Amino acid sequence: MFEERVMEKVKSEMVRVEHEMSEKLKEKVDLEFARVAQEMKQKLKIATVAMVVVGAIVGIWTSLTV
């Protein structure tokens, strides 16, 4: 009887710890997704500005050489 109660407590504690760890992992994954998304938005802005600048340079170059 005592052993059964101990085993039940151990099992419930294992389930609790497993749940807590999976929640923490989920939080870390969500934070990492948010960080990567923010980083990609920043890189996209930089790439867009670079394309506009290159387009302007090509436009100016074309108008000067024609």
Residue pairs with C-beta under 8 A, 6 or more apart in sequence:
none
